[in-house]
Amino acid sequence: MPERVNDAAMRYRDLRRSEAGPRHQHFTPRKSMGQNFLQDEEVSRWIADQVQPDEADFVVEIGPGMGALTKHLVGRPKHLVLVEKDSQLAPELQGRFDDRSDVEVIHEDATRINLRSWFKHGPLRLVGNLPYSVGSEILKHWLTPPTPVGCAVFMLQKEVCDRLAATCEDDAYGALSLLVQKDWNVEMLRVVPPEVFVPKPKVDSAVIRLTPRDPATLPVFDHVLFDRLVRMGFSQRRKQLKNLLPEAPGGWESLVASLNVPLTVRAEGLSLTQWIQIARHYEQRHEADAGQKAGEMFDVVNERNEVIGQLTRGEVHKRKLLHRAVHIFVINKRGHLYLQQRSHLKDVSPLKWDSSAAGHLDAGESYASAAVRETREEIGIDVGTTELAAQIPASDNTDHEFVELHLARHEGPIRCLPEEIATGDWFKPEDITAWVEARPQDFAKGFVTCWKAWQQKQRAT
Ligand code: SAM
């Protein structure tokens, strides 16, 4: 029998009377919604503190429920968003915080909510005593790059937290550890016993904090391929890896020799860096990450965009000489634009958001052929031809580049070249406009100029 709130009257009495409590006399917690409500003030306050909400611009709580954590968050950040799926609890919270302009209650499913419109708030702080029933879906939805999350503090089953934080020597180490840790630093903060919840869960819980990993701490690799290999490798833990992974280029012996591990190694015997080495081996990426080549040759142009000579990339940038670049906006049927986040290896604007593809013209190359080439090289799609959308004169706003903006249509998947692109996604134009206005510092200068030129053109037609 599920424990009813009014059955647990003693424990709920204080909650019901306090501002944080529900006004429902009969609320039956639902197991399917992972409803185990925190009853311990000290634990609730402590969890809220871990996300450092004071003066933060934007804090999001997933599954506020009856408000045990919420109560310790309200009034601390500039803006607090509560995402609650339960159709009894969400209106209750809406009513409770009606008069507060700094609290917003969203009645939605946290495994599906659109996060693209939240990039404009800057890296957000996320906290939640997560519904254990959909904990892994929530982790996947909020932590898979690209994400606006800059820090997350979650309470989950201890066993899941152990897996998230485990390293190679730990029993809990597995595919989940690797798939999360390639993008996040995971800290185990505290174990929480079942007694602090109503109804009591059967297992211990724990609190973890996740912060984004600095991409420069790992060599670049194809994330899609890495995910596939890790899942294959851990699909049967007891089996040797050589019987689970596809045939390695150059043979399994040479791969294990480069990793300095035995031929019989199992998935759990390899660290994150070794797994990345495996992915790089299958990609046949044997050279150290080089970034961009300062020796590449560009055309140098005059104020009328006429070629007056050729110099190396390094020289052109150092002397701020006028040169040429193309930006490509790849748009899908829904009118969404693919934005890329530039790799940390880029010599200009590393980790800034940018056009779907962009690059310099090689010496002697036309804008149209550079557009097709850059789209193929950076995001792995062959667009055939592109359509000229705008010509933008060189200025400080374009980093001294005469830019042509080209459009291309594409529906299918996109495969980012990891040394060029950290991550990317499709965005609605209105979300991009709001993001560019709120946080121009998140974007490469050339993109902002192209975006404004394109918006202007659309308004004119
Ligand atoms: N934060 C409260 C606390 O600590 O007492 C409640 C935590 S309870 C473990 C999980 C909460 O998440 C419940 O309020 C539940 O209704 C809500 N929830 C369940 N599934 C959800 C989903 N998909 N999206 C948003 N909230 C969800």
Residues whose N, C-alpha, C, O or C-beta is under 5 A from the ligand:
A	BS01	SAM	M33 G34 Q35 N36 F37 L38 G63 P64 G65 M66 G67 A68 L69 V83 E84 K85 D86 E108 D109 A110 T111 N129 L130 P131 V134
